[in-house]
Amino acid sequence: MTTEATLPTTSASPTARQVWTRARGIALALVVLLAGAVAIAVVRSDARHGELDPRSADPYGSRAVAELLADRGVSTRVVTTLDDARAAAGPDTTLLVAVPDLLTERQQTRLHYATEGSGGRTLLVAPGGPAVERLAPGVTADPALSVDSTLAPACDLPAARRAGTADTGGIRYSTTHIEADTCYPSRRLATLLRIPDAPEEAAPEGTPGDTVVLGAPDILFNNHLDEHGNASLALQLLGSRDHLVWYLPSVSDTTAPDDERSFFDLLPSGWLWGTLQLFIAAALAALWRARRLGPLVPEKLPVAIRASETAEGRARLYRKANARDRAATALRSATRTRLAPLVGTPVAQAHTPEALLPALSAHLHDAHGDGQSLHTLLFGPPPGDDAALIALADQLDALERQVRRP
């Protein structure tokens, strides 16, 4: 192997145009996916506008049940902060928590302490596993959802028996409370639980307090209220007290600045577990497809490739990368290596101008004057365009033929 005297003066890194040409397909696919995601989000946002809001007349709002409760003398008040919800807990109040999973761990704990022993009713709408364990200790959410949405009561709770079948199918729960009413079971797990307060926590007079865990919000939606026994069940669960406080948790609750949630806290646990599984799958795929390092193993080529084809293929790569500097360096290096033995210069000094040029000028009998033209030809700067590169190759070939001429 011989070392080249000159190094490339330009970079072989791809240009911005080449990078864009190669990556535009992926970029276009990402733009399409992003646009689709935004469109789906907009459509779903419109469809779910005012969800579980007793002031909303949209299909997924709950204005219908609030109007029916008002006809029966039950007042409904909407609150959006934790402090208002905690202050509303009392023996004559039903506190409905619309989306318990939006609350932080600290907020859930504080809300449980406020409602525990208040003598009122707390209705939790479809709380997930971590939320229900803090808001209703002793209750556990099953990871598998109910297969059927419409279920039969199958319990002794008067409200459930009067309502009959209802759309409670959703999250399924189990409890360690012996006195709890487990209703609307799906595969032996309840989708509606009523947990009475402990005797020492009960109100001194009137209806004892309790906590109701509802596995699905369907019975509260405007577009489902008139189906099955949904209206009867909703009115009985929410109308047992004179006042109903409808708590709509919000991530922008300014009354609890110490409970700010990070981006990962806002993601459902299923997304986090799914992302972890994707990372594990990617790591296994990388391990499967990774290059195995080891000693080089010589292999016979399946077919014989002519040297001219190899040279042509390399030349095309140089041209595609606009690497005229590298091509010129390769041509000059090969020419110097072949000329050195012809003029009596050791091959090790073929790439040294001080050793090669005097011997070459003497061999040519000063045909190139002071040797400046030979220096430019064999050690000069890279050509500026393809035409100059072709001219350089022709000149090097002519020089080598002249030296070889007897």
VENLINMO-V368517 format. One record per backbone hydrogen bond with DSSP energy under -0.5 kcal/mol. CO is the residue of the C=O (numbers start at 1). NH is the residue of the N-H. If there is no record, write none. Layout:
co = <CO;CO>
nh = <NH;NH>
This chain:
co = <15;16;17;18;19;20;23;24;25;26;27;28;29;30;31;32;33;34;35;36;37;38;39;40;41;42;43;44;46;48;50;52;53;53;56;58;59;60;61;62;63;64;65;66;67;68;69;69;70;73;75;77;79;81;82;83;84;85;86;90;92;93;93;94;94;95;95;96;96;97;99;100;104;105;106;107;108;109;110;111;112;115;120;121;121;122;122;123;123;124;124;125;128;129;130;131;131;132;136;138;140;149;149;151;153;157;158;159;160;165;166;166;167;170;172;173;174;177;180;181;181;183;183;184;186;189;190;191;192;193;194;194;195;198;198;199;209;210;211;212;212;213;214;215;217;217;218;221;221;224;225;227;229;230;231;232;233;234;235;242;243;244;244;245;245;246;246;247;247;250;252;253;256;257;262;263;263;268;268;269;270;271;272;273;274;275;276;277;278;279;280;281;282;283;284;285;286;291;296;304;306;307;308;309;310;311;312;313;314;315;316;317;318;319;322;323;324;325;326;327;328;329;330;331;332;333;334;335;336;337;338;339;340;340;341;346;347;349;351;352;352;353;355;356;357;358;359;360;361;362;366;368;368;371;372;373;374;375;376;385;386;387;388;389;390;391;392;393;394;395;396;397;398;399;400;401>
nh = <19;20;21;22;23;24;27;28;29;30;31;32;33;34;35;36;37;38;39;40;41;42;43;44;45;46;47;48;49;51;53;54;56;62;63;61;223;52;222;66;67;68;69;70;71;72;72;74;73;75;244;246;248;85;86;87;88;89;89;93;243;95;121;96;245;97;123;98;247;125;102;103;108;109;110;111;112;113;114;115;116;118;210;95;123;124;212;97;125;126;214;100;132;133;134;134;135;136;139;176;174;151;169;166;184;161;162;163;164;229;151;168;219;146;142;190;140;180;182;183;194;191;192;191;189;186;173;215;183;213;181;196;211;201;202;202;197;122;195;124;214;193;126;171;220;221;221;224;225;227;231;230;233;234;235;236;237;238;239;75;94;77;246;96;247;79;248;98;249;253;254;256;259;260;266;266;267;271;272;273;274;275;276;277;278;279;280;281;282;283;284;285;286;287;288;289;290;293;298;306;310;311;312;313;314;315;316;317;318;319;320;321;323;322;324;327;328;329;330;331;332;333;334;335;336;337;338;339;340;341;342;343;343;345;344;349;350;352;353;355;356;357;359;360;361;362;363;364;366;365;369;371;373;375;376;377;378;379;380;389;390;391;392;393;394;395;396;397;398;399;400;401;402;403;404;405>
